[in-house]
Amino acid sequence: MKAGSGLAQGRHADPALAAQAVRMAMQMADLDIAQSIVLYLSSDFAHEPQAAIAAAARAGQCTQVVGCTAAGVFSETDWVLDAPAAAVLVLGEGASLQPRQADSGQVLTFTAPNALDLTWLQGGAPRYGAVSGDATGQGPFSVWQSARVQHDGRCELAVHGADMRSDFSQGVHPLTPPLRLDKVAGHDVQILGGNKALASLAHELPLSVRAPERIPTHLLMAGIPYGDPEQALAQGRFHLLPVIAVNIDDQSVTIAGQLEPGMSLFWALRKPKAAADDMVAMLKRMNQDNAKPRFGLMFPCMGRGPMFYGGEDRDQKILAERFPGMPFIGFYGNGEIAHFDGANRLLQYSTVLALGYDA
């Protein structure tokens, strides 16, 4: 198996950037012909990506070009936001991407936001991947497979010739243990653990941000455990929903999801250190046998990139330091796709990682 990565950026959305990134990846992998190409383009290309896709196919002499547009892209060497860019991973000599079959095992999945259907997402084989997007979340969005834009906005593939391992990092700092949800009205959590929801949340925050007008809702999440609440929290088996608003009048908290009384819920805070620590823990879980992965595909939320980490992408840096010289690429998306607790899930503010090992 051979794999290589390339990253190219410029001042304009020029298809030549895609070809340049492919040539860089081919040189790294010591390949003359690629069997498959994963191509991510910045959202500058979203209106007309086909020329760049064709340029990548010609440069790699390969018709299996897959990928999507995103707010930003990266490789193991660097990341690019707010500039036209292309990130490429090439596979060859035994490793390739093929359309999903019934017995494909794990499925690499890309979807545009307007093509995201939870019935489709949750069905079928275990998935890993992400939702295409841009900085606004409004589009346009493009997804491609077999060197052609997919008009249904979806892409499903299996990696042949490699043993794929995938995992995810949600990386939040829990503020409370799981508490019983006593009363809820639509999206408004009213009574939690016998207390007013806003009081239960504010009590766990630093004094400087406890006042309702100062509560950092953009960093707060509501966690819903899967299975036994205490074990789920310790094992990272929970779903996160963003906190939208706090309501002074009735002391409720509005979250981005509808819940039912009797469920368990905990408050959590998005913190860079917690996210970085969880990224390290995920890599340890994935590589307990100390095998050497040959390539990686990484899918962080655009809300967990350089802007979250204060000007550097700590997740990208941690992965590059853990496996020096391993080619990997990724893009900042609008939602992350992972399989856990027996189902395919759509995550938020998370990082999903897939590593390819010798089969």
C-alpha positions, 0 to 999 in steps of 0.5 A, spaced: 500 500 500 502 507 498 499 513 500 501 520 500 498 527 501 498 534 498 496 541 500 496 547 495 493 554 496 493 560 492 489 567 491 484 564 486 480 558 485 484 555 480 483 548 478 491 548 477 491 548 485 488 541 485 493 538 480 498 541 484 496 538 490 495 531 486 502 532 484 505 533 491 501 527 493 504 522 488 511 524 489 510 523 496 507 516 495 512 515 489 506 513 485 506 514 477 498 512 477 493 513 483 488 508 484 484 513 488 484 520 490 481 524 495 480 531 494 477 536 498 476 543 495 475 550 499 468 553 498 471 558 493 470 552 488 463 550 490 460 554 485 464 550 479 468 544 482 468 540 476 474 543 472 478 542 479 476 535 479 478 534 472 484 537 473 486 532 479 483 526 475 488 528 469 494 529 474 493 522 478 491 519 471 485 516 475 478 516 475 476 515 482 476 522 485 472 523 491 471 529 496 467 535 497 468 543 498 469 545 505 470 552 509 477 550 510 482 544 508 488 541 511 494 536 511 499 533 516 503 539 514 499 545 514 491 548 514 488 553 510 482 557 512 479 564 508 484 562 502 482 558 495 486 551 497 486 544 495 488 538 500 489 531 496 490 524 499 492 519 493 492 511 494 495 506 490 499 499 490 493 495 493 489 501 496 483 504 493 476 507 494 470 503 491 463 504 491 459 502 497 457 494 497 452 491 502 458 487 505 463 493 505 464 494 512 465 501 514 463 506 509 466 513 508 461 518 507 460 525 505 454 529 504 451 536 503 447 539 508 441 539 504 442 532 502 442 530 510 437 525 511 437 522 518 434 515 516 439 514 510 445 516 515 443 511 521 441 506 516 446 501 513 453 499 515 457 503 520 459 510 517 465 515 518 465 522 515 462 529 515 458 534 512 460 539 507 459 546 508 462 553 508 463 558 513 456 561 513 453 554 513 448 557 507 452 554 501 453 552 496 455 545 497 458 540 492 460 533 493 463 528 488 465 521 486 468 517 480 470 524 478 463 527 478 459 532 482 453 528 485 447 531 484 444 528 490 449 531 494 451 524 497 458 520 497 458 513 500 465 509 499 469 503 502 476 503 502 479 496 499 486 494 501 486 497 508 484 495 515 480 502 517 479 504 524 475 510 526 473 513 532 471 520 535 473 526 540 467 530 543 472 533 547 468 537 552 468 538 560 462 536 564 460 541 568 455 536 572 453 529 573 447 526 569 441 529 572 434 527 571 430 531 566 424 533 570 420 538 566 421 540 559 417 544 554 419 543 546 426 546 546 426 549 553 429 545 559 425 547 565 427 543 571 433 539 571 435 534 577 429 538 582 432 545 580 430 550 575 435 549 569 438 556 569 440 555 576 443 548 575 447 551 569 449 557 572 451 554 579 457 550 575 460 556 572 465 561 574 462 567 578 464 572 573 460 569 567 454 567 572 449 573 570 445 571 565 447 576 560 454 574 561 453 566 560 457 564 554 452 560 551 456 559 544 461 554 549 455 551 552 452 544 551 447 539 553 449 532 553 445 526 553 448 519 555 447 513 551 445 507 556 447 507 563 448 515 564 455 514 569 458 509 564 456 513 558 459 519 561 466 516 563 466 512 556 464 518 552 458 515 549 453 521 549 450 526 544 451 533 545 446 539 543 448 546 543 445 551 548 441 556 544 439 561 550 438 562 557 431 565 559 431 569 565 423 569 566 422 562 567 429 560 569 429 555 563 435 553 558 433 553 550 437 547 547 438 545 539 433 539 540 427 536 543 427 532 549 422 528 553 421 528 561 425 522 565 431 522 560 438 524 563 442 530 561 448 534 563 451 540 562 458 541 559 463 546 557 467 547 550 474 548 552 480 547 548 484 543 553 479 538 554 478 537 547 486 537 546 486 532 552 480 528 549 484 527 542 490 524 545 486 519 549 482 517 542 489 516 539 491 512 545 484 508 544 485 507 536 492 505 537 493 500 543 497 495 539 502 500 537 501 498 529 503 504 524 498 507 520 499 508 513 494 514 512 489 518 515 482 521 514 480 527 519 473 530 520 473 536 525 467 541 526 469 548 523 467 550 530 473 546 533 479 548 528 484 554 529 479 559 531 477 555 537 484 553 539 487 560 538 490 560 532 493 553 531 489 547 530 491 543 536 487 536 533 491 537 527 498 538 530 497 532 535 495 527 530 502 529 526 506 529 532 503 522 534 505 519 527 510 523 524 511 522 517 504 519 516 500 522 510 493 525 512 488 530 510 481 533 512 476 539 512 472 543 517 465 541 516 458 542 518 457 536 522 461 529 523 459 522 522 461 517 527 458 510 529 458 508 536 453 505 541 450 501 535 448 506 531 451 512 526 450 518 529 451 526 527 455 529 532 457 537 533 463 540 535 467 534 534 473 531 531 472 524 527 478 520 525 479 514 520 486 511 520 488 506 515 493 500 516 496 494 512 490 489 511 
